[in-house]
């Protein structure tokens, strides 16, 4: 396996937009060739700053693999992204739309695929992942280190989905105001509560998968997602909030 700093981020396209123009968004959605998520300018800056704070770049010549930061999160995130994008794209290619449940499933499926690749590679003795090392030029990662880096990448995915959730809330609120619809601005306490709930749910999905994985990861993923998305008030609200995301649309009640 080779991981380099030249790997493309993914086919998921993230747009930065502080305004909401319904007609423009509908036109853009009709011509989209890649899955996109609308996020606010402030949200995007916060996301980039969270990465840059710990971005200790290192590189070794002729190194088969290079970490982009101290934990390797970015490298493994670049592995997760294409899997997630492909899962969601396959839904659209069938002429269907995806929403919150599909995004949760795609996130866990991507994690599961990479987890199984790591486990299988070490079990068969065929996996070697080298990373840049400031002292020795390069070194071989252990299985435990790879699992930890994948864990870090999944945590970054939780943070990303949290940001998307908050951005859609902001867009929905702004759109409701522009249409003179009655809406109450979310309190900081409610925002924090939803962020914790989303994180808890995605971690539960991950833990359920790891506890019940049997080599056939898609079925184990389905069971873990079904168990986590058990029809609570939070899940219902998220399904409503994320409705229209595959078309780049935010609906208001």
HUNORUR-V123527 format. One record per helix or strand of 3 or more residues. SS is the DSSP state (H for helix, E for strand). FROM is the first residue (numbers start at 1). LEN is the number of residues. If there is no record, write none. Layout:
# HUNORUR-V123527
{{SS:FROM:LEN} {SS:FROM:LEN}}
This chain:
# HUNORUR-V123527
{{E:13:4} {H:22:10} {E:36:4} {H:41:12} {H:73:21} {H:100:25} {E:130:4} {E:137:4} {H:143:36} {H:188:25} {H:217:12} {H:233:9} {H:245:3}}
